[in-house]
Amino acid sequence: MLSNEILRTCNNEHIAAALGCIGGVLEHRVARAAQEEGLTSGAYVARVVRAFPQKTGPAGLSCLQQRINGDEMPILAGLAMIVETALQERPGEV
C-alpha cells in the first residue's frame, strides 16, 4: 500500500523536507510549528509522520489511503494530509 510507503519514507527528516514543494500556507504553518518546538521543518514533519499511525489508528490509516487513491501526486497529498491532521491538533490552529 502506498500509505505504508509514505509512513516508511517520510519519517526521514530529509525526505520530509519535501513538504516545502507544496509551499503556501501549509509550509508557513509547518515552519511556525517547527520553530515553536525548536525543530527544523523537516524534523517536525518527520516526527509527525512517525506519530501518525499511533495517534489516528486504523481509521486514520484508512482515511490516508482514501485520500491518496487516484491522486496525481499521492506522496505529497498523503504527507500534506498527515501534517494537516497534526497541525489541527495544536492549540490555536484551525
N, C-alpha and C positions, 0 to 999 in steps of 0.2 A: 504494500500500500504506500502511496506517495506521502500520506500523512506521517507514516513512520520514518520515511526518508527526511522529511522536514525536521522532525524531532531529533533525529540522529545527527544530521549535518549542521543544523542551525544553532546547536548548543555550543558551537565553537565561536569564540569572540570575533575572530577574523571573518568568518563566514557570515555571522550575524550582522556585521557592519554593512553588509549589502543592503540592509534596510534603507540606507541612505539613497539608494536608487529610486525609492518611492518618492522621497522628498516631501515638500509641502508641510502641512500642519502636523501630520503624524511624526515626521522626522523631528520637528521642533519640540513636540510633546515628549518624545523619547529623550532628546538631548536634555530637556529640563529635568525629567525624572532621574536620568542618569547622574546629572550634576548634583541633584539633591541627595543622592545616595553615594556620592564620591566615586562614581564609576565612569568609564568611557561608555559611549553609546553601545558599542559592540559588546562590552561586558554585561551591560544591563540587559540587552536583548537576549544574549546567551543564557543568562540566569533565568529570565522569564520563560524561555523555551524549555529549559530543564525542569522548571517547576510546573509547567502546564499540565502534563498528564496527571500528576498527583492532585492539583488544585481543581481540575474540572472533571476528572474521572471519565468513565466510558461515554457519558453523554457529550462531554466536551470534545472528545476524540471523534465521535460521530459527527458532530457539527463541523469540525475541522475538515473531515473527509467530504462532507456535503458541500462545503464552501469551495473547495479546490477542484471538485469534479467538473470537468469541462472548461475550466478557466484557461485562458491563453498563457498565463504566467502563474501556474499553480503554486510554485515555491514562494514567490513573493506574496501572492494572495493569502496563502496559509500563514506565512510569517507575519503579515500585517494583521490577520485575524487574532493570532496568538498575542501579539503586542497590544492590540486594542483591548482585548479582554483584560489583560493585566493593568493597563492604564485606567480602565474604568473602575478598577478596584481601589485605586489610590484616592485618598481624601481630596476633595475639591475638584476631582476630574468628573467629566460628564461623558 
